[in-house]
Amino acid sequence: MSSMILSGHDRPLESGEILPSLPEEGEVFVRLHAAALNKRDYWITKGMYPGITYPLVLGSDGAGIVDGRDVIINPSIHWGDDPEYFATDFTILGLPAHGTFSDLVKVPEENLFDKPAHLSWVEAAALPVCGVTAYRAMFTRGRARSGERMLITGIGGGVATMALLFGVALEMEVWVTSSSDQKIARAIQYGAKGGVMYSAPDWEKELVSKAGGKFDLVIDGAGGKDFSKMTQFMSPRGRIVIYGGTSGNIEDLSPQRIFWKQLDILGSTMGSPEDFSRMIDFVAINKIKPIVSHVFPLEKVNDAMEIIARNEQFGKVCLEIPQP
């Protein structure tokens, strides 16, 4: 199995061969055509996940072929029977099991779904993690509805850009925040109503002024000191869904504002098999294509990782995998 292998903390990935164990009952090998990177992969290279063992093939996103069938991989492994919360043995593909930065990957057969026909291999590989995370955050947890006003914080990453596409397809009024005027402009090109720079003072007041009203739903991957500002511009019965915490701990959160408006503040991680299946259906019906920011050949994965490290992407950073 030809792979890009992480062999130690804070080291670049190196090309090498991994001798895979044979599939057990219910498992199959997928011949991969494309993979994609996530911030998770970068943090693993920095040793910032528990249980890392070396050598390790990273990668949670992938699409390829099994017995002539074009498939996309659900990276939520052993979610379990409860759609509301994952089981104790839940893992994400790429740690601890070898992932998709390889020509072959071994996965449970139940984690394979037919690749939507309108997607290229790269677009299909860009979908799994960001697609299921955005879908669960918006629909399962956030109860998104057509016509509502939604804010997506920190536009640019895979989950945020996928939520943007889902919101536009649902005919929501979508707004964004960013530290980059260029990323706000790109979001508008993809259907966002507008956006503000979260680095600006009183950005929350500027947002409400531009939007002409308050927000029903927020999809947030940051947390941090500005999180409490969002409760100020929420509509009564509004929902804030948190799927990440790149800006650190939440500060100065007013319980009075939460209970008086009867807000829901919800956590969301990855997604159940039902979430993944519904997400694939939603993408296929609406002919949604994930936004692909950069494409590298597999052997240039370290260059791809640098894009992730610098947060330069708008959409997904992907890998094309050579075929034998």
N, C-alpha and C positions, 0 to 999 in steps of 0.2 A: 504494500500500500504506500504509494508515493505521497508524502505529506510535507507540510510546513510545521516544524516541531518546535515547541517551547521547551528548552532544556534547563532553564534556570531563571531566577528572579532578575528582572531588569536586563534581560538579554534579548537580542533580536531573534526572530524565528529563523530556523535553519532548515534547508531542504534535507529530507532523509526518508528512510523506509521504516515503516512500522509493521511488524508482523501481527495481523489481527487474529483474535480468537475466532473460531467458527461460530456462526450464528446459532443461538439456542432456539428452542421452540418458540415460535411467534416472532422471531427476529429475521431481518433480511439485510443484505448489502445493497446500497443504492450507489449506482455509478453516477457520480456528480458531474454536472455540466457547469454549474455556477454556485458561488457562495457569496455571503455578504458579511460585513463587519458590524459589530455593535460596540458601544462604549464599554460593555462588560468585558469584551476581549482585551481592550486596552488596560482596564483595571486589573485583570488577571495577570498580564505581563508585569505589572507593578507589584504583584504579590498581595493585592488588596481584597482577596476573597479567601475564605477559610477552606481548608481541605485540598489545597493545590498539591498535586504530585507530578513529578517529572520522570520521563518526558511526557508531554501533553500536546495533543493536536487541538487547537482552539477552533471556534466557529460553531454558532448555533443555527445559522441560516443556510439553507441549501435546497437545490432542486436538481433532479436528475432522472434516471431511468431504472426501472426494475422490470425485468422480463418483458421488455417492449412497452411498458406503461410509463408515460410521462408523469412524474410525481413531484409534489412539493412536501417538505417535511415539517410536521408540527414539532417544534423543539421542546414542548412541555412533556417531559418524560415521567410516567407514573403519576399523573395528576390524581387519579383515584376516582371513586364513584360519586363524590359529593361535588356538584357543580359550583357550590358556594365557596369552597376552600380546598386547597390541595392536600394530599395525603402526606404522611410523615416521610415517605421515601421519595417524594417529588424531587426531581432534579431538572436542570436545563442542559440540553445537548451542548457539549463542549467543555464541561466540567461537572462531574468527574470523568464521564465517558468521553472518548475521543470524538472530536467534532468534524466540521465540514471543510476545513482548510486542507483538503485531501482529494484524491481521485475516487476514493471509496469511503463510505461511512456505514456503520452498522447501527440500525435503529429497530425499535419494535414495529412490526408491520402495521399495527393499528394506528401508528402515527403518520401514515402516508395518506395523502389526499391527491386527487387528480389535479394536475396543473391546469388552471384556467387557460383555455385555448388562445385567448387574445394576448397572453403575456409571453414575452421572450424568456429565454432561460435566465438572463440577468435580472429581468423584472420579477420573475417568479422567486428567485433567490432573495430579492430585496424585501419580500413580503412577510415572511413568517413572524419574526419577533415583533417588529413594529406594527404589523397588521393586527395580530391577536391582542397585543397590549393596548393599542388604540381602540380596538373594537370593544374589548371588555370595559375599559375605562369610560368610553362614551355611552355604550348601549346597556350593558349588563349592570354596571354600577351607576352610571350617570343618567340613565333614562333619557337620553337625547331624543328630542322631538323636532319635527319639521317646523320651521318658523321661529324657533327659539334663537336667542342671541348667545353665542358661545365665544369664550376667550381661550386661546391656546398660548401658553407662556413659552418663551424661549424657542421661537420657531427656527427650524434648521435641521434638527435631528430627525431620525427616522420616525419615531412615534409621533412627534409633533406634526411633521409633514403628512403622515398618514391620516391623523385626526383631521387635518385641514381638508384633505380629499374626501374623507367620509362626511364631514360636515357640509361641504359644498354639494355632494351627491344627495344628501338628505334635505337640501334647500334650507339650511340654517343660515343665519347671519353670522359669519365667522370673522373674529378680530384676533390679532396676534400681538405679542410683544417680542422684542429682540434687542440685542446690543448693536445691531447692524442695520443701517438704512437699506443696504442692498438686499438683505434677507427679507425685510418687510416688503420691499418692492417685488421680490420674487413671489412672496406669498400672495400679493395682490394679483399677480399674473395668473396664479392658480385658483383664483376665485375668492380670496379673502376680501372683506369689505375695506379693511384698513388696519393700521397698527401704530404702536408707539414704542419709543425707546425706553426700556425699563431702567436704563442708566440715568435718565433725565429726572430732575427733582419734580415731585408731584406728578409723576407719570400717570397715576391712577385718576387724577382729576382731568388730565388731558384726554385720557381714554374715554371717560364718561362724556366729556364735552364733544368729542368727535363722534362717538357712537350715538349720542342723543338719548341715552337712557342706560338702564342697568342691565346686568347680565344674569341669565338663567343657569348657565353651566360654565365651569372653568375646568380645563384639563391642564394640570400642572405637573411638571417634572423637576421642579427646583426646590420648593420649600424656602428656607432662608428668612432673612429679616423682613423682606417685602411681602411675605405671604399674608400677614395680617391686614395689609392694605386691601386685599381682595374682598374681604368681608364687607368693606365699606360700600362697594359698588354692586353687591349681589342683590338680586330681586328677592322678595319674600319667597320661601320654599326653594331657593336656589341650591345648587349642588356644586361642590368643589371636589374634584377627584384627583388624588395624588398618586402618581405612578413612579416617581423618582425624587431624589433629594440632592441634586448637584450643588445647591447653594447652602446646604447645611441645615441646622436645626431652626425650627420656627420660633420666632420671638414675639412677645407682646400681643398674644392673641386674646381678643376680648370675648369672654363668655357671654356678656350681655348682648353683644351684637349677634352672636350665633343663636342664642335662644329666642331673642325677640323676633328675629327674621325667620326662625325655624329652619335654619340652614342645615344641610347635610354635608359633612366633611368626611370623605370616603377614601379608603385606600384600595389600590388595585395592583395586582402583580400578574404578568403574563395572562393566561387564560385557560379555561377548561377545554376539553375536546369539543363540547357543544359550542363554545365561543369560537373556536377555530373553524369548525364546520360552517357556522353562520357567517363568519367573516369571509370565507372563501366564496360562499354563495352571494354575499353582498357585492364583493369585488367582481364576480362573474356577471351578475345581472346588470350592474352599473358600468361595466367595462372600465373599471378603475385601473390605472397603471401607477405603481409606486414611482415616486420621483427618484431617479438615479443621478447622484451627484458626480461620482467618479467611478471609472472601471479600470482595474489593473489585471494583468495576468497573475496567476497564483504565485509565481516566484517573486513577484514584486509586492508581496503582502506587507513587508515592513514599510514600504513607501505609503501604502494604503493606511497603515496604522498611524503614520505621522499626520495624515489628514484628520483622523479621528482625535488624536492628541491635541491638535491645535483648534479643533471645532470649526474647521473651515468648510465643512460640507453643508449643502442644502439638499437634504434627502439622504439616500443610502450610498455608502461606499462599497463597491462590489468587486468580486474576483471572477474572472473567467478561467475555467479549469480545462487544461488541454486533454484531448481524447486520444487514446492509444490507437 
